[in-house]
Amino acid sequence: MTEEPAAEDALPRGWVPLGRYNWATSLAAFSSLTLMIGLISAFQIGSFIARRAAPGMGTIPRAGLAVGLGAVVAFVVIGVAVVVQRRRSSRPFVNFDLGEVRAGKFTAHMSELDRAELIVAGSTAGRWGSAILAIRGGPIRLAFTLRNKRGAISPALSHLLRAVLERSSVAMPKSKDDPEGRFARYNFPTNISREQAVELVTNVPEPNDDLPIPGWSGHSRYVR
């Protein structure tokens, strides 16, 4: 396995890996709305099949059949999502000479990276358990566990991610009903700005620190 480059001011030459990447983490970068729609559709399909296949069946048995069929379809939907996300989120590499990021067969210029999301999991008693930074743009979907119970990202990875983000076009999305983005933090609650993403990878927060997303912000150094 290729070793991570040393964290130093000079950026590495050629293609280098962005840390020891765990593809399972990338599932967090898969759109939760897409998965939700997929699961709802799966159970609707199951209900439709149950009504057509057993029109004379009682309400309760038919409901059970619908749930069972929906679970099968949902399993297929999730399986397809895993395969698609794994292909899109293979271990990423970066080339600062070319200004490009590569994940599997997909390559994008760093300037194409235009969305960053912060996903929090495992919260208990006001403390978050893990913080995952998802970066998107073009065909690229990247996700990195900034910190979990096993620790934080390495200084080397922090250095590379900061350099990538500084060359990206990451910004808060805007909706047609809020073109100035005044309510972007609430319309897109998991999205963060480039400045916030850079701050997160430079000074990785502790589990009791504030985060730059609604519900975790408080009076934080991340709030802009």
C-alpha positions in Angstrom: 0.0 0.0 0.0 1.3 3.5 -0.9 2.3 5.4 2.2 0.8 8.8 2.8 3.1 11.7 1.9 4.7 13.6 4.7 2.8 16.7 5.9 5.0 19.6 4.8 4.6 23.0 3.1 5.6 21.7 -0.4 2.9 19.7 -2.1 3.8 16.3 -3.5 4.3 15.7 -7.2 2.4 13.3 -9.4 -0.6 11.2 -8.3 -0.7 10.5 -4.5 -3.5 8.9 -2.4 -5.8 10.9 -0.2 -5.2 8.9 2.9 -6.2 5.4 3.8 -9.6 5.6 2.4 -12.5 3.3 3.6 -15.1 2.9 0.8 -17.8 2.1 3.3 -17.5 5.7 4.7 -18.5 6.9 1.2 -22.0 5.6 1.7 -22.5 8.6 4.0 -21.9 10.8 1.0 -24.7 9.2 -1.0 -27.7 11.4 -1.0 -30.0 10.6 1.9 -32.9 12.0 -0.1 -32.1 9.6 -2.9 -32.0 6.6 -0.6 -35.2 7.8 1.1 -37.1 8.1 -2.2 -35.7 4.7 -3.3 -36.9 3.0 -0.1 -40.4 4.6 -0.2 -40.7 3.6 -3.9 -39.6 0.1 -3.0 -42.5 -0.3 -0.5 -44.9 1.3 -2.9 -43.9 -1.3 -5.5 -44.3 -4.0 -3.0 -47.8 -2.8 -2.1 -48.7 -2.6 -5.8 -47.5 -6.2 -6.5 -49.3 -7.5 -3.4 -52.6 -6.0 -4.6 -52.3 -7.4 -8.1 -51.0 -10.8 -7.1 -53.5 -11.5 -4.3 -56.7 -9.4 -4.8 -58.7 -11.7 -2.6 -56.3 -11.8 0.3 -57.4 -10.2 3.6 -56.1 -6.8 4.6 -53.6 -7.9 7.2 -52.1 -10.8 5.1 -51.9 -8.6 2.1 -50.1 -5.9 4.2 -47.6 -8.5 5.4 -47.0 -9.6 1.8 -46.5 -5.9 0.7 -44.0 -5.4 3.5 -42.1 -8.5 2.6 -42.0 -7.7 -1.1 -41.1 -4.1 -0.3 -38.2 -5.3 1.9 -36.9 -7.4 -1.1 -37.1 -4.5 -3.4 -35.5 -2.2 -0.8 -32.6 -4.7 -0.5 -32.1 -4.6 -4.2 -32.2 -0.7 -4.2 -29.7 -0.5 -1.4 -27.4 -3.1 -3.1 -27.5 -1.0 -6.3 -26.7 2.1 -4.3 -23.7 0.4 -2.7 -22.4 -0.8 -6.0 -22.8 2.7 -7.7 -21.3 4.5 -4.7 -18.4 2.1 -4.5 -17.6 2.7 -8.2 -17.8 6.4 -7.7 -15.9 6.5 -4.4 -12.9 4.2 -4.9 -9.8 5.2 -3.1 -9.2 8.8 -4.3 -5.9 10.2 -5.6 -4.9 13.8 -6.2 -2.4 15.3 -8.6 -1.5 19.0 -7.8 0.6 19.3 -11.0 -2.6 18.7 -13.0 -5.0 20.1 -10.5 -7.1 16.9 -10.6 -8.7 14.4 -8.3 -9.4 10.8 -9.3 -11.7 8.2 -7.8 -11.9 4.9 -9.7 -12.4 5.6 -13.4 -13.7 9.1 -12.7 -11.4 12.2 -12.8 -12.3 15.8 -12.2 -10.5 19.1 -11.9 -10.4 20.5 -8.4 -12.3 23.5 -9.5 -15.3 21.2 -10.3 -15.6 20.3 -6.6 -18.5 22.6 -5.6 -20.3 21.0 -2.7 -19.1 20.1 0.8 -21.3 18.5 3.5 -20.8 17.7 7.1 -22.5 14.5 8.3 -22.7 13.8 12.0 -23.4 10.3 13.4 -23.5 8.6 16.8 -24.5 11.6 18.9 -25.1 11.0 22.6 -25.7 13.5 25.5 -24.8 16.5 23.3 -21.6 15.0 22.0 -21.3 13.7 18.4 -19.6 10.4 17.8 -18.2 10.9 14.3 -17.9 13.7 11.8 -17.7 12.9 8.1 -16.8 15.4 5.4 -18.3 14.7 2.0 -17.0 16.6 -1.0 -18.8 16.4 -4.4 -18.4 17.8 -7.9 -18.8 16.5 -11.4 -18.6 12.7 -11.3 -16.6 12.7 -8.0 -18.0 11.7 -4.6 -15.5 11.8 -1.8 -16.0 11.2 2.0 -13.6 11.3 4.8 -14.1 10.6 8.5 -12.6 13.6 10.1 -12.9 12.1 13.6 -14.5 9.2 15.3 -13.9 7.1 18.4 -10.6 5.9 17.0 -9.2 9.3 16.5 -8.8 12.1 13.8 -7.4 12.3 10.3 -3.6 12.4 10.1 -1.7 15.7 9.7 -0.6 14.5 6.2 -4.2 14.0 5.0 -5.3 17.2 6.7 -2.6 19.0 4.7 -3.7 17.5 1.4 -7.4 18.0 2.0 -6.8 21.7 2.8 -4.9 22.1 -0.4 -7.6 20.5 -2.4 -10.4 22.5 -0.8 -8.5 25.8 -1.3 -8.4 25.0 -5.1 -12.1 23.9 -5.2 -15.2 25.9 -6.0 -17.0 24.7 -2.9 -19.8 27.1 -1.8 -23.2 27.0 -0.1 -26.0 26.1 -2.5 -28.7 28.6 -3.2 -32.4 28.0 -3.9 -34.6 29.8 -6.4 -36.6 31.1 -3.5 -33.5 32.4 -1.7 -31.2 33.6 -4.4 -29.0 35.5 -2.0 -28.5 32.5 0.3 -29.7 34.2 3.4 -31.3 31.0 4.7 -29.0 28.5 3.0 -27.9 27.1 6.4 -31.5 26.0 7.0 -32.4 25.1 3.4 -29.3 23.0 3.1 -28.5 22.1 6.7 -25.6 19.7 6.1 -23.9 21.9 3.5 -20.9 24.0 4.5 -18.9 26.7 2.9 -15.3 26.3 1.6 -14.0 28.4 4.4 -15.8 26.2 7.0 -14.5 23.0 5.3 -10.9 24.3 5.3 -11.3 25.2 9.0 -12.6 21.7 9.8 -9.7 19.9 8.1 -7.1 22.3 9.5 -8.4 22.2 13.1 -10.3 19.0 13.4 -13.0 19.4 16.1 -13.3 17.3 19.3 -16.6 15.4 20.0 -17.8 18.2 22.4 -16.9 21.0 20.0 -19.4 23.0 18.0 -19.9 22.3 14.3 -20.9 24.6 11.5 -24.3 23.1 10.9 -27.7 23.8 12.5 -28.1 22.0 15.9 -24.4 21.8 16.5 -23.2 25.4 15.9 -23.8 27.4 19.1 -21.2 30.1 19.5 -18.5 28.4 17.4 -15.5 29.5 15.6 -17.1 27.9 12.5 -20.1 30.2 12.4 -19.8 32.9 9.7 
